[in-house]
């Protein structure tokens, strides 16, 4: 499955990436997730962090790794000029491999952030039901919160 979200935030790309690229801050955007502090930054190729989705008593742990960034020296200080992109690959129990691609573009009003998520589901009717009843609603809430909090 594929989901695309776009956010316009009224800050330059550097502070936008400073917040959105820190896995330790992800719970600020989505109260259903937990990430250990000190999980590194997504602009570093090879960075690994573990995210736990908490739905009541259910806990689903995922492993995410940054596999690609553009430009390749995105983590350099000072950072190269935008646009920037990070790609993280997640492994989720029962749901396979997920690919999260985030782009940061400088625009007149601040930064346009485009997030594409490719996610796996079980085959057939069970997968369609999980998508309609669980994944789409959770992603809508989580991405809505992310957009609102980034705008603030």
DRENDO-1510 file (C-alpha; in Angstrom, 1 decimal, always signed):
<recs>
REC; n; res; u; v; w
REC; 1; UNK; +0.0; +0.0; +0.0 .
REC; 2; UNK; +1.1; +3.6; -0.5 .
REC; 3; UNK; +0.3; +6.8; +1.4 .
REC; 4; UNK; +1.6; +10.3; +0.7 .
REC; 5; UNK; +1.3; +13.3; +3.1 .
REC; 6; UNK; +2.5; +16.8; +2.5 .
REC; 7; UNK; +3.1; +19.5; +5.1 .
REC; 8; UNK; +4.0; +23.1; +4.7 .
REC; 9; UNK; +5.9; +24.3; +7.8 .
REC; 10; UNK; +6.7; +28.0; +8.2 .
REC; 11; UNK; +10.4; +27.5; +9.2 .
REC; 12; UNK; +13.4; +26.9; +7.0 .
REC; 13; UNK; +14.5; +23.4; +6.1 .
REC; 14; UNK; +17.2; +23.2; +8.8 .
REC; 15; UNK; +15.0; +23.5; +11.8 .
REC; 16; UNK; +12.3; +21.4; +10.1 .
REC; 17; UNK; +14.8; +18.5; +9.7 .
REC; 18; UNK; +16.2; +19.1; +13.2 .
REC; 19; UNK; +12.8; +18.2; +14.7 .
REC; 20; UNK; +11.4; +15.7; +12.1 .
REC; 21; UNK; +14.7; +13.8; +11.7 .
REC; 22; UNK; +15.1; +13.0; +15.4 .
REC; 23; UNK; +13.5; +9.6; +16.2 .
REC; 24; UNK; +13.6; +10.5; +19.9 .
REC; 25; UNK; +11.0; +13.2; +19.2 .
REC; 26; UNK; +8.6; +11.0; +17.3 .
REC; 27; UNK; +6.3; +10.5; +20.3 .
REC; 28; UNK; +5.7; +14.3; +20.2 .
REC; 29; UNK; +4.0; +13.8; +16.8 .
REC; 30; UNK; +2.4; +10.4; +17.5 .
REC; 31; UNK; +1.4; +9.6; +21.1 .
REC; 32; UNK; +1.0; +6.0; +20.1 .
REC; 33; UNK; +4.7; +5.4; +19.5 .
REC; 34; UNK; +7.7; +5.1; +21.9 .
REC; 35; UNK; +11.3; +5.5; +20.8 .
REC; 36; UNK; +14.4; +5.2; +23.0 .
REC; 37; UNK; +16.2; +8.5; +23.6 .
REC; 38; UNK; +19.6; +8.7; +21.9 .
REC; 39; UNK; +18.3; +6.8; +18.8 .
REC; 40; UNK; +20.5; +8.8; +16.4 .
REC; 41; UNK; +19.3; +10.9; +13.5 .
REC; 42; UNK; +17.7; +9.8; +10.2 .
REC; 43; UNK; +20.1; +11.8; +8.0 .
REC; 44; UNK; +22.9; +9.4; +9.0 .
REC; 45; UNK; +23.0; +6.4; +6.7 .
REC; 46; UNK; +23.0; +3.2; +8.7 .
REC; 47; UNK; +21.3; +4.8; +11.8 .
REC; 48; UNK; +19.0; +2.2; +13.4 .
REC; 49; UNK; +16.3; +2.9; +15.9 .
REC; 50; UNK; +13.5; +0.9; +17.3 .
REC; 51; UNK; +9.9; +2.2; +17.5 .
REC; 52; UNK; +7.2; +0.6; +19.6 .
REC; 53; UNK; +3.5; +1.2; +18.6 .
REC; 54; UNK; +1.4; +1.0; +21.7 .
REC; 55; UNK; -2.3; +0.3; +21.3 .
REC; 56; UNK; -3.7; -0.4; +24.7 .
REC; 57; UNK; -2.1; -3.6; +25.9 .
REC; 58; UNK; -0.8; -4.4; +22.4 .
REC; 59; UNK; +2.9; -3.5; +21.7 .
REC; 60; UNK; +4.4; -3.8; +18.2 .
REC; 61; UNK; +8.1; -3.3; +18.0 .
REC; 62; UNK; +9.7; -2.2; +14.7 .
REC; 63; UNK; +13.3; -1.8; +13.6 .
REC; 64; UNK; +14.0; +1.2; +11.3 .
REC; 65; UNK; +17.3; +1.9; +9.4 .
REC; 66; UNK; +18.3; +4.8; +7.3 .
REC; 67; UNK; +19.3; +3.3; +4.0 .
REC; 68; UNK; +19.7; +6.3; +1.7 .
REC; 69; UNK; +20.0; +10.1; +1.9 .
REC; 70; UNK; +20.3; +12.8; -0.7 .
REC; 71; UNK; +22.6; +14.5; -1.0 .
REC; 72; UNK; +24.9; +11.8; +0.3 .
REC; 73; UNK; +26.6; +14.3; +2.6 .
REC; 74; UNK; +23.3; +15.4; +4.2 .
REC; 75; UNK; +24.7; +14.9; +7.7 .
REC; 76; UNK; +27.6; +17.2; +7.1 .
REC; 77; UNK; +28.0; +20.5; +9.1 .
REC; 78; UNK; +27.2; +22.8; +7.5 .
REC; 79; UNK; +24.5; +21.0; +5.7 .
REC; 80; UNK; +24.4; +21.1; +1.8 .
REC; 81; UNK; +21.6; +23.2; +0.3 .
REC; 82; UNK; +18.1; +21.6; +0.0 .
REC; 83; UNK; +16.3; +19.8; -1.4 .
REC; 84; UNK; +17.0; +16.8; +1.0 .
REC; 85; UNK; +15.7; +13.3; +1.2 .
REC; 86; UNK; +15.9; +10.5; +3.7 .
REC; 87; UNK; +14.8; +6.9; +3.2 .
REC; 88; UNK; +14.2; +4.6; +6.1 .
REC; 89; UNK; +13.4; +0.9; +5.9 .
REC; 90; UNK; +11.3; -0.7; +8.6 .
REC; 91; UNK; +10.7; -4.3; +9.4 .
REC; 92; UNK; +7.4; -5.0; +11.1 .
REC; 93; UNK; +6.2; -8.3; +12.4 .
REC; 94; UNK; +3.4; -9.8; +10.2 .
REC; 95; UNK; +3.5; -6.7; +7.9 .
REC; 96; UNK; +6.9; -7.1; +6.3 .
REC; 97; UNK; +9.0; -4.3; +5.0 .
REC; 98; UNK; +7.9; -0.7; +5.1 .
REC; 99; UNK; +9.7; +2.2; +3.3 .
REC; 100; UNK; +9.5; +5.7; +4.6 .
REC; 101; UNK; +10.7; +8.4; +2.2 .
REC; 102; UNK; +10.8; +12.1; +3.4 .
REC; 103; UNK; +11.7; +15.1; +1.2 .
REC; 104; UNK; +12.4; +18.6; +2.4 .
REC; 105; UNK; +12.1; +21.4; -0.1 .
REC; 106; UNK; +12.7; +25.1; +0.6 .
REC; 107; UNK; +9.8; +27.2; -0.5 .
REC; 108; UNK; +9.0; +30.9; -0.1 .
REC; 109; UNK; +6.7; +30.2; +2.9 .
REC; 110; UNK; +9.2; +27.8; +4.7 .
REC; 111; UNK; +9.6; +24.1; +4.0 .
REC; 112; UNK; +7.5; +21.7; +2.1 .
REC; 113; UNK; +7.8; +18.2; +3.6 .
REC; 114; UNK; +6.6; +15.3; +1.5 .
REC; 115; UNK; +6.3; +11.9; +3.2 .
REC; 116; UNK; +5.7; +8.7; +1.2 .
REC; 117; UNK; +5.1; +5.5; +3.0 .
REC; 118; UNK; +5.1; +2.1; +1.2 .
REC; 119; UNK; +3.7; -0.5; +3.6 .
REC; 120; UNK; +3.0; -4.2; +3.5 .
REC; 121; UNK; -0.1; -6.0; +4.6 .
REC; 122; UNK; -1.2; -9.6; +4.7 .
REC; 123; UNK; -2.5; -10.9; +1.3 .
REC; 124; UNK; -6.1; -11.0; +0.3 .
REC; 125; UNK; -9.2; -10.0; +2.3 .
REC; 126; UNK; -7.4; -10.1; +5.7 .
REC; 127; UNK; -5.0; -7.5; +4.5 .
REC; 128; UNK; -7.7; -5.3; +3.0 .
REC; 129; UNK; -9.6; -5.5; +6.3 .
REC; 130; UNK; -6.6; -4.6; +8.4 .
REC; 131; UNK; -5.8; -1.7; +6.0 .
REC; 132; UNK; -9.4; -0.3; +6.2 .
REC; 133; UNK; -10.0; -0.8; +9.9 .
REC; 134; UNK; -6.6; -0.3; +11.4 .
REC; 135; UNK; -3.8; +1.0; +9.2 .
REC; 136; UNK; -5.5; +3.9; +7.3 .
REC; 137; UNK; -7.2; +5.3; +10.5 .
REC; 138; UNK; -3.9; +5.0; +12.5 .
REC; 139; UNK; -1.9; +6.6; +9.7 .
REC; 140; UNK; -4.4; +9.4; +9.2 .
REC; 141; UNK; -4.4; +10.3; +12.9 .
REC; 142; UNK; -0.6; +10.0; +13.2 .
REC; 143; UNK; +0.1; +12.0; +10.1 .
REC; 144; UNK; -2.5; +14.6; +11.0 .
REC; 145; UNK; -0.8; +15.0; +14.4 .
REC; 146; UNK; +2.6; +15.2; +12.7 .
REC; 147; UNK; +1.4; +17.9; +10.4 .
REC; 148; UNK; -0.2; +20.0; +13.1 .
REC; 149; UNK; +2.8; +19.7; +15.5 .
REC; 150; UNK; +5.4; +20.5; +12.8 .
REC; 151; UNK; +3.4; +23.6; +11.8 .
REC; 152; UNK; +3.5; +24.8; +15.4 .
</recs>
